[in-house]
Amino acid sequence: MRVPSFLSVSSYCPRRGLPVAAALAMLLGVVRAGAASPPDAIDSGTVWFDRDGRPVNAHGGGMLFHDGTYYWYGEIKQGQTTLPDYNASWGGTRVPFVGVSCYSSTDLVHWKSEGNVLPVDPVVNDLRSDRVVERPKVVYNAKTGRFVMWVHIDSGDYKEAKTGVAVASSARGPFRYLGAIRPNAGVFPEDMPEPMRREFETARQDNLMEAWVQKHPEWRTWARDFSAGQMARDTGLFVDDDGTAYQFYASEENAVLHVSRLSADYLSHTGKYRRITFDSREAPTPFKWKGRYYLVTSGCTGWMPNSSRIHSADAIFGEWKNHGSFFAGDTGAASVSYLSQPAFVAALDNHRLLFMADRWNKDDLEDSRYVWLPVDGSSVIPCVEWRQVWAMRKLLSSSAPGGAASKLSAVTP
């Protein structure tokens, strides 16, 4: 991606020059003059503190509403940020893996730390400090009474590309790690026609795979990984109205997204999945609104922000359509999602939607921030508009029965 001129080092890195919040204020023509925010305000790009006065550390995660409480899970970004030689070509800075955090709240503003619910473990290979454990998502299985977490598990150079699963008896953890796989080994996707499947099998038997992939170049990486299982990086989880769970993940060297149905206990894949081609998208963030399925994604530009897109389908395994920018306008700061990357769209208890994103600081990952915005569901396609400061109580008090949403006004401090 060609980085826009306004994304200078000083505007992207909070501790190296102009703070992000100030840079955005200049971009938007907003001058806050140091005015105090309301006590229930969401102020994106600033440091958020938990009830103990410590910075909230929950990145790339998601939210679960259970028994009247919201639980926010995320990566703990802690320690010195380094750039390993093997990631230098794309700027893949890293911090050691510390664990997955959990916070609880009843108002989405005041957060209590529930601790590290999936901590680093030198005995478990996937949970060592030098491993990648990213984008944790947690769902509750009503049949088993267990909480299930799926995460992206990887080597430091991101070549293993696996998905891992852990379980807990409480939303507050701790979670017990079960292992990681590359899903759907030896399984054909739903979008692959039967004649093409037979052609593929014949090519494998006759040792003519190179000719097959030359005929179907968009399937090359899928074919390479057919026997060992498909790559699974950035992940998203979704539980449908009937209790069926699905995992979305970036696959095929991040060129294609997959959606895969999980087993009844949510602990494995059923072998039913579909490839969704969106020209190299990641950070899949699924949700359902007014009976239709939606997916917010980002482009693949490392830690650098880009345009978040929204896609929709009539059915999970149906045809997905790209509707363009999820941010209203898609120009200026909106074209790079106001320096953020999608993490989750939370369905709140009052039928409203909350967009959660990360504003990464690639040179100091521990100092990365959060961008939260209410989703406007009144338009044909859900979208978000920028609000530097807004009141969470307005979102929680404005019920939207039957999925009818109205716009929220920004808070004027």
C-alpha positions as CSV (number, residue, x, y, z in Angstrom):
1,M,0.0,0.0,0.0
2,R,1.3,3.5,-0.8
3,V,1.3,5.3,2.6
4,P,-0.7,8.6,2.4
5,S,1.4,11.7,3.1
6,F,-0.4,12.5,6.4
7,L,0.8,9.1,7.8
8,S,4.2,10.4,8.9
9,V,6.2,8.7,11.6
10,S,5.2,11.4,14.0
11,S,1.4,10.9,13.4
12,Y,1.7,7.1,13.5
13,C,3.9,6.7,16.5
14,P,2.6,8.4,19.7
15,R,5.9,8.6,21.4
16,R,7.9,9.9,18.5
17,G,6.6,13.4,17.9
18,L,3.0,14.6,17.5
19,P,0.6,12.4,19.4
20,V,-1.9,10.4,17.4
21,A,-4.9,12.1,19.0
22,A,-3.6,15.5,18.1
23,A,-2.7,14.5,14.6
24,L,-6.3,13.2,14.1
25,A,-7.7,16.4,15.5
26,M,-5.7,18.4,13.0
27,L,-6.9,16.1,10.2
28,L,-10.5,16.5,11.2
29,G,-10.3,20.2,12.0
30,V,-11.3,19.5,15.6
31,V,-9.7,21.4,18.5
32,R,-10.6,20.1,21.9
33,A,-8.5,22.7,23.8
34,G,-8.0,20.2,26.7
35,A,-11.6,20.1,27.7
36,A,-12.6,17.3,30.1
37,S,-14.4,14.3,28.8
38,P,-17.6,12.9,30.4
39,P,-17.0,10.1,32.9
40,D,-18.6,7.6,30.5
41,A,-16.9,8.8,27.4
42,I,-15.1,6.7,24.9
43,D,-12.0,8.7,23.7
44,S,-10.3,6.7,20.9
45,G,-6.6,6.8,20.7
46,T,-6.0,7.8,24.3
47,V,-4.7,5.5,27.0
48,W,-7.5,3.6,28.7
49,F,-7.2,2.6,32.4
50,D,-8.7,-0.3,34.3
51,R,-10.3,0.0,37.7
52,D,-6.8,-0.4,39.3
53,G,-5.4,2.5,37.3
54,R,-3.3,0.4,35.0
55,P,-3.5,0.7,31.2
56,V,-5.9,-1.7,29.6
57,N,-3.9,-4.3,27.6
58,A,-6.2,-6.3,25.3
59,H,-5.3,-6.0,21.6
60,G,-6.6,-7.8,18.6
61,G,-9.3,-9.4,20.7
62,G,-13.1,-9.6,21.0
63,M,-15.9,-9.4,23.4
64,L,-18.4,-11.8,25.0
65,F,-21.6,-10.9,26.8
66,H,-22.6,-13.5,29.4
67,D,-25.0,-13.3,32.4
68,G,-25.2,-9.5,32.4
69,T,-21.5,-8.9,32.1
70,Y,-19.3,-8.0,29.1
71,Y,-15.9,-9.7,28.9
72,W,-13.1,-8.3,26.7
73,Y,-10.3,-10.6,25.7
74,G,-7.1,-9.6,23.9
75,E,-3.4,-10.0,23.4
76,I,-1.1,-8.6,26.1
77,K,1.4,-6.5,24.3
78,Q,4.2,-6.1,26.8
79,G,8.0,-5.7,26.7
80,Q,10.5,-4.4,24.2
81,T,9.4,-4.1,20.6
82,T,12.0,-5.6,18.2
83,L,12.3,-6.2,14.5
84,P,13.6,-9.7,13.8
85,D,15.7,-10.1,10.7
86,Y,13.3,-12.7,9.3
87,N,10.5,-10.1,9.4
88,A,12.5,-7.1,8.2
89,S,11.1,-7.2,4.6
90,W,7.6,-6.3,5.8
91,G,8.3,-4.5,9.1
92,G,7.0,-7.3,11.3
93,T,7.9,-6.0,14.7
94,R,7.2,-8.2,17.7
95,V,7.1,-8.4,21.5
96,P,7.5,-11.6,23.5
97,F,4.3,-13.5,24.0
98,V,3.0,-12.9,27.6
99,G,-0.6,-14.1,27.4
100,V,-4.2,-13.3,26.8
101,S,-5.9,-10.8,29.1
102,C,-9.5,-10.7,30.2
103,Y,-11.4,-7.6,31.5
104,S,-15.0,-7.5,32.8
105,S,-17.5,-4.6,32.8
106,T,-21.2,-4.0,33.1
107,D,-21.1,-0.6,31.4
108,L,-18.3,-1.0,28.7
109,V,-16.4,1.9,30.3
110,H,-15.1,0.8,33.6
111,W,-13.1,-2.4,33.3
112,K,-11.9,-4.8,35.9
113,S,-8.9,-6.9,35.1
114,E,-9.6,-10.6,35.4
115,G,-5.9,-11.3,34.8
116,N,-4.0,-13.4,32.3
117,V,-6.3,-16.2,31.3
118,L,-4.0,-18.0,28.8
119,P,-0.4,-17.2,30.1
120,V,2.9,-18.0,28.5
121,D,4.1,-21.5,29.2
122,P,7.7,-22.6,28.5
123,V,6.6,-26.3,28.6
124,V,3.9,-25.9,25.9
125,N,5.5,-25.3,22.5
126,D,2.7,-23.1,21.1
127,L,2.7,-20.9,24.3
128,R,6.4,-20.2,24.6
129,S,7.5,-16.5,24.7
130,D,9.0,-16.6,21.2
131,R,5.7,-17.8,19.6
132,V,2.9,-15.8,18.0
133,V,-0.5,-16.0,19.8
134,E,-2.8,-13.4,18.3
135,R,-6.3,-12.2,17.9
136,P,-8.1,-14.3,20.6
137,K,-11.8,-14.8,20.2
138,V,-14.1,-16.4,22.9
139,V,-17.6,-17.8,22.5
140,Y,-19.9,-19.6,25.0
141,N,-21.2,-23.1,24.1
142,A,-24.7,-23.4,25.7
143,K,-24.8,-27.2,25.2
144,T,-21.5,-27.9,27.0
145,G,-21.5,-25.0,29.3
146,R,-17.9,-24.2,28.4
147,F,-16.2,-21.1,27.0
148,V,-14.1,-21.7,23.9
149,M,-11.2,-19.6,22.7
150,W,-9.7,-19.8,19.2
151,V,-6.5,-18.0,18.5
152,H,-3.9,-17.6,15.7
153,I,-0.9,-19.7,16.6
154,D,2.3,-19.2,14.6
155,S,6.1,-19.2,14.5
156,G,7.8,-15.8,14.8
157,D,8.1,-15.6,11.0
158,Y,4.4,-16.4,10.5
159,K,5.1,-19.5,8.3
160,E,3.4,-22.1,10.4
161,A,0.0,-20.4,10.1
162,K,-2.1,-22.5,12.5
163,T,-5.2,-22.0,14.6
164,G,-5.3,-23.0,18.3
165,V,-8.2,-23.7,20.7
166,A,-8.5,-23.5,24.5
167,V,-11.4,-24.1,26.9
168,A,-12.6,-22.8,30.3
169,S,-15.4,-23.4,32.7
170,S,-15.7,-19.7,33.5
171,A,-15.7,-16.6,31.3
172,R,-12.9,-15.3,33.7
173,G,-10.7,-18.3,32.8
174,P,-8.2,-19.8,33.2
175,F,-8.3,-21.4,29.8
176,R,-6.8,-24.8,29.2
177,Y,-4.9,-25.0,25.9
178,L,-5.8,-28.0,23.7
179,G,-3.5,-27.6,20.7
180,A,-3.3,-26.1,17.2
181,I,-3.9,-27.4,13.6
182,R,-4.1,-26.3,10.0
183,P,-7.8,-27.0,9.4
184,N,-9.6,-29.0,6.7
185,A,-6.7,-31.3,5.6
186,G,-7.7,-33.3,2.5
187,V,-11.1,-31.7,2.3
188,F,-12.6,-29.9,-0.6
189,P,-14.3,-26.5,0.0
190,E,-18.0,-25.9,-0.7
191,D,-17.3,-23.5,-3.5
192,M,-15.3,-26.0,-5.6
193,P,-17.5,-27.6,-8.3
194,E,-17.7,-31.4,-8.4
195,P,-16.1,-31.6,-11.9
196,M,-13.1,-29.6,-10.7
197,R,-12.7,-31.9,-7.7
198,R,-12.6,-34.9,-10.0
199,E,-10.1,-33.1,-12.2
200,F,-7.9,-32.3,-9.2
201,E,-8.0,-36.0,-7.9
202,T,-7.0,-37.2,-11.4
203,A,-4.1,-34.7,-11.6
204,R,-2.8,-35.9,-8.2
205,Q,-3.0,-39.6,-9.2
206,D,-1.3,-39.0,-12.5
207,N,1.4,-36.6,-11.1
208,L,0.1,-33.7,-13.2
209,M,-0.5,-31.2,-10.5
210,E,1.7,-28.5,-12.0
211,A,-0.5,-28.5,-15.1
212,W,-3.6,-28.3,-12.9
213,V,-2.4,-25.3,-11.0
214,Q,-1.4,-23.6,-14.2
215,K,-4.9,-24.0,-15.4
216,H,-6.3,-22.8,-12.0
217,P,-3.6,-20.4,-10.7
218,E,-6.0,-18.9,-8.1
219,W,-6.0,-22.4,-6.4
220,R,-2.2,-22.9,-6.3
221,T,-1.7,-22.3,-2.6
222,W,-4.8,-24.2,-1.7
223,A,-3.6,-27.1,-3.7
224,R,-0.2,-27.0,-2.1
225,D,-1.7,-27.2,1.4
226,F,-4.5,-29.7,0.5
227,S,-2.9,-32.7,2.3
228,A,-1.4,-31.0,5.3
229,G,-4.3,-28.6,6.0
230,Q,-5.0,-25.0,5.1
231,M,-3.2,-22.0,6.5
232,A,-5.1,-20.1,9.3
233,R,-3.8,-16.7,10.5
234,D,-6.0,-13.8,11.6
235,T,-9.2,-15.3,13.0
236,G,-12.7,-14.3,13.8
237,L,-15.6,-16.3,15.4
238,F,-19.3,-16.1,14.9
239,V,-22.2,-18.0,16.6
240,D,-25.4,-18.0,14.6
241,D,-28.9,-17.9,16.0
242,D,-29.2,-21.7,15.9
243,G,-26.1,-22.1,18.0
244,T,-23.9,-23.2,15.1
245,A,-20.4,-21.7,15.3
246,Y,-18.1,-20.6,12.4
247,Q,-14.5,-19.6,12.2
248,F,-13.2,-17.1,9.7
249,Y,-9.5,-16.9,9.0
250,A,-6.9,-15.5,6.6
251,S,-5.5,-18.4,4.5
252,E,-3.5,-19.2,1.4
253,E,-0.7,-16.8,2.3
254,N,-3.3,-14.2,3.2
255,A,-4.6,-14.1,-0.4
256,V,-8.0,-15.7,0.5
257,L,-10.3,-15.8,3.5
258,H,-11.9,-19.0,4.6
259,V,-15.0,-19.6,6.7
260,S,-15.3,-23.0,8.4
261,R,-18.1,-24.5,10.4
262,L,-17.1,-25.8,13.8
263,S,-18.2,-28.9,15.6
264,A,-21.1,-29.0,18.0
265,D,-18.7,-28.5,21.0
266,Y,-16.8,-25.7,19.0
267,L,-13.5,-27.5,19.6
268,S,-12.8,-28.7,16.0
269,H,-13.7,-28.2,12.4
270,T,-16.4,-30.2,10.7
271,G,-14.8,-30.2,7.2
272,K,-17.4,-27.9,5.7
273,Y,-15.8,-24.7,4.6
274,R,-15.8,-22.1,1.8
275,R,-13.1,-19.9,0.3
276,I,-13.9,-16.2,0.1
277,T,-11.8,-14.2,-2.3
278,F,-11.3,-10.6,-1.4
279,D,-7.9,-9.7,-2.9
280,S,-5.7,-10.3,0.1
281,R,-7.8,-9.3,3.2
282,E,-7.2,-10.1,6.9
283,A,-8.6,-9.3,10.3
284,P,-12.0,-10.9,9.6
285,T,-14.7,-9.5,11.8
286,P,-18.0,-11.2,11.3
287,F,-21.5,-10.2,12.6
288,K,-25.1,-10.5,11.7
289,W,-27.6,-7.6,11.2
290,K,-31.2,-7.7,10.2
291,G,-30.9,-11.3,9.1
292,R,-27.9,-10.7,6.8
293,Y,-24.3,-11.8,7.4
294,Y,-21.5,-9.2,7.4
295,L,-17.8,-9.3,7.5
296,V,-15.4,-6.3,8.1
297,T,-11.8,-6.8,6.9
298,S,-8.6,-4.9,6.5
299,G,-6.0,-5.1,3.8
300,C,-2.6,-6.8,4.3
301,T,-0.1,-4.0,5.1
302,G,1.6,-5.3,8.2
303,W,1.1,-2.9,11.2
304,M,0.3,0.0,8.8
305,P,-3.4,1.0,8.6
306,N,-5.4,0.8,5.5
307,S,-9.0,0.9,4.3
308,S,-11.4,-1.3,6.2
309,R,-14.0,-2.9,3.9
310,I,-17.4,-4.4,4.6
311,H,-18.8,-7.5,2.8
312,S,-22.1,-9.3,3.1
313,A,-23.9,-12.5,2.1
314,D,-27.4,-14.0,2.5
315,A,-25.8,-17.2,3.9
316,I,-22.5,-18.0,5.6
317,F,-21.6,-20.4,2.7
318,G,-23.2,-18.1,0.1
319,E,-21.7,-15.6,-2.3
320,W,-20.0,-12.7,-0.5
321,K,-20.2,-9.2,-1.9
322,N,-17.7,-6.4,-1.3
323,H,-19.5,-3.1,-0.5
324,G,-16.4,-1.0,-0.1
325,S,-15.4,1.1,2.8
326,F,-16.8,0.5,6.3
327,F,-15.9,4.1,7.2
328,A,-18.2,6.8,5.9
329,G,-16.4,8.9,3.3
330,D,-13.3,6.7,2.6
331,T,-11.2,9.8,2.0
332,G,-8.4,11.3,4.0
333,A,-8.1,9.7,7.5
334,A,-11.2,7.5,6.7
335,S,-9.2,5.8,3.9
336,V,-6.9,4.4,6.5
337,S,-9.7,3.7,9.0
338,Y,-8.5,6.5,11.2
339,L,-5.2,4.7,11.8
340,S,-6.9,1.5,13.0
341,Q,-7.4,-2.1,12.1
342,P,-10.7,-4.1,12.8
343,A,-10.7,-6.4,15.8
344,F,-14.4,-7.1,16.6
345,V,-18.0,-6.0,16.1
346,A,-19.8,-6.6,19.4
347,A,-23.5,-7.2,19.4
348,L,-24.7,-5.5,22.6
349,D,-27.5,-6.5,24.9
350,N,-29.8,-3.8,23.4
351,H,-29.4,-4.9,19.8
352,R,-26.9,-2.2,19.0
353,L,-23.5,-2.8,17.5
354,L,-20.0,-1.6,18.7
355,F,-17.0,-1.6,16.4
356,M,-13.7,-2.3,18.1
357,A,-10.4,-1.7,16.5
358,D,-6.7,-1.4,17.3
359,R,-4.5,1.6,16.6
360,W,-1.1,-0.1,16.3
361,N,2.2,1.5,17.2
362,K,4.6,-0.6,15.3
363,D,7.7,0.8,17.1
364,D,6.2,0.4,20.6
365,L,3.5,-2.2,20.4
366,E,2.8,-1.9,24.2
367,D,1.7,1.6,23.5
368,S,-0.9,0.7,20.9
369,R,-4.3,2.2,21.5
370,Y,-8.0,1.4,20.8
371,V,-10.6,2.9,18.5
372,W,-14.2,2.2,19.4
373,L,-17.1,3.5,17.4
374,P,-20.9,2.9,17.3
375,V,-22.1,1.2,14.2
376,D,-24.8,3.0,12.2
377,G,-27.3,0.4,11.2
378,S,-29.9,2.8,9.8
379,S,-28.3,2.8,6.3
380,V,-28.7,0.0,3.8
381,I,-25.1,-1.2,4.6
382,P,-23.9,-0.8,8.2
383,C,-21.1,1.7,8.6
384,V,-19.2,3.9,11.1
385,E,-18.5,7.6,11.2
386,W,-15.6,9.1,13.1
387,R,-16.2,10.4,16.6
388,Q,-13.3,11.4,18.7
389,V,-15.3,11.4,21.9
390,W,-18.8,9.9,22.5
391,A,-20.9,8.7,25.4
392,M,-21.3,5.0,25.8
393,R,-24.4,5.5,27.9
394,K,-26.2,6.8,24.8
395,L,-25.3,3.6,22.9
396,L,-26.4,1.4,25.8
397,S,-29.7,3.3,26.4
398,S,-30.8,3.5,22.8
399,S,-32.3,0.2,22.2
400,A,-32.9,-0.9,18.6
401,P,-35.7,-3.6,18.6
402,G,-35.8,-5.7,15.5
403,G,-32.5,-4.3,14.4
404,A,-33.6,-0.8,13.7
405,A,-30.7,1.5,14.6
406,S,-30.5,5.3,14.7
407,K,-27.5,7.5,14.4
408,L,-25.7,8.7,17.6
409,S,-24.5,12.2,18.1
410,A,-20.9,12.8,19.1
411,V,-20.3,14.1,22.6
412,T,-19.2,17.7,22.8
413,P,-16.9,17.8,25.8
